[in-house]
Amino acid sequence: MSLLQDNPYRKDFPVVDQIINGKRLAYLDSAATTLKPLIVIDEIDKYYRQETSNVHRGLYWLSENATTKFEATRDKVSALINSPDRKQIIFTKGTTESINIVAQSYARHFLNEGDEILLSQMEHHSNIVPWQIVAEEKKLIIKVIPINLDGDILLDEYQKLLTPKVKLVSVVYVSNALGTINPVKQMIEAAHKVGAKVFVDAAQAIAHKKVDVQALDVDFLGFSGHKMFGPTGVGVLYAKEELLNQMPPYQGGGDMIDVVTFEKTTYNNLPHKFEAGTPSISAVIGLSKAVDYINKVGIDNIQKIEHELLEYGTKKLSSIPGLKIYGTAKEKASVISFGIEGIHPHDLATLIDKEGVAIRTGHHCAQPLMKFFGVPATCRASLSIYNNQADIDQLYDALIKVKSFFE
Ligand SMILES: Cc1ncc(COP(=O)(O)O)c(C=O)c1O
């Protein structure tokens, strides 16, 4: 029996085993947030039941235990992305905050009037708006890297945009709305040739492919715990050490200081300089187990099953008359965005919810991308390690049923 029929990972995720609206649940919205395996849930439960205390402060056992676990997560995340040093791993609230830190503490301080920032047409709003805020204040110019109708970045056009005026490129590794896997290594190399720094938004990449910051030679990279089987409320900013040393703190408060007087304050060492206040302790500790889970299953296995699901799902959905898939790049992660002629995506999603199918409908926080495709919204099925053939069949059957209502 194939992995798609008898998926051994499903038992690790309690949410999948549920009846919703009287139907078996088919959870197909992992790009919004992944489900959490039991080891993550248990770890958070344990922290609140037995191990609650603050970190980096107390000299008693509970606090030391929480601090040890908290810092162990940093080591695990550092190893996961092959960071040269653990101090280059900054815990944030999520990808959004990671981008905002770089916009405010790097771009706002080191870019000047007339400098250019390049973003691609397929960016998530969280990789557009933080740059616009700083661009408005500092009179920076944002230019857009175009894509084609398959959802691939036009590398020749990118190359043409790359002049010495470009000081920063910020690009998504894997598009949440299309699934496109961008050639970020090549893009980083090209950007460095004109002296530009690069931020890679790895929100959708981290749980689906190997992310190696040294192999990429990336300057900044961000991702969210909740999209990699971990809890909400925690994310990561990775950056090159020399950049983190140059950048001023993003927020002031406890933990990020060395000595405070009313006259002058000096700051803590990395990574604490960027971690003001009590962090999301349970989330960081839970994230450690999410990394363990990814390592246990193996990123190659994750990719293998997701690829099989993507192939099966694409073939099956493409057989529905009037269904159009948005995003047909050759290098693609397990996201299928689609629309059905004559049916509004919101009607579609609401009706298939009654069949137990959870998909995402809307602009996917990528309004400029929707505008490019000339649609207000798409439906999106996004697949992960716990999905199986039955989930896709259930989506297919639900779509056929809904379609029949409109005929
Ligand atoms: C590609 C991409 N970037 C950034 C984000 C923002 O992540 P978060 O809301 O966890 O900060 C998302 C979330 O959907 C995303 O898909």
The ligand as an ORCA input file, in Angstrom:
! r2SCAN-3c Opt
* xyz 0 1
  C       5.028     33.418      2.318
  C       4.592     33.982      3.632
  N       5.284     34.978      4.176
  C       4.952     35.497      5.359
  C       3.873     35.040      6.063
  C       3.531     35.661      7.374
  O       3.689     34.725      8.396
  P       3.181     35.029      9.874
  O       1.758     35.485      9.748
  O       3.332     33.727     10.584
  O       4.066     36.103     10.435
  C       3.097     34.010      5.523
  C       1.884     33.534      6.207
  O       0.970     33.022      5.609
  C       3.480     33.458      4.279
  O       2.793     32.459      3.725
*
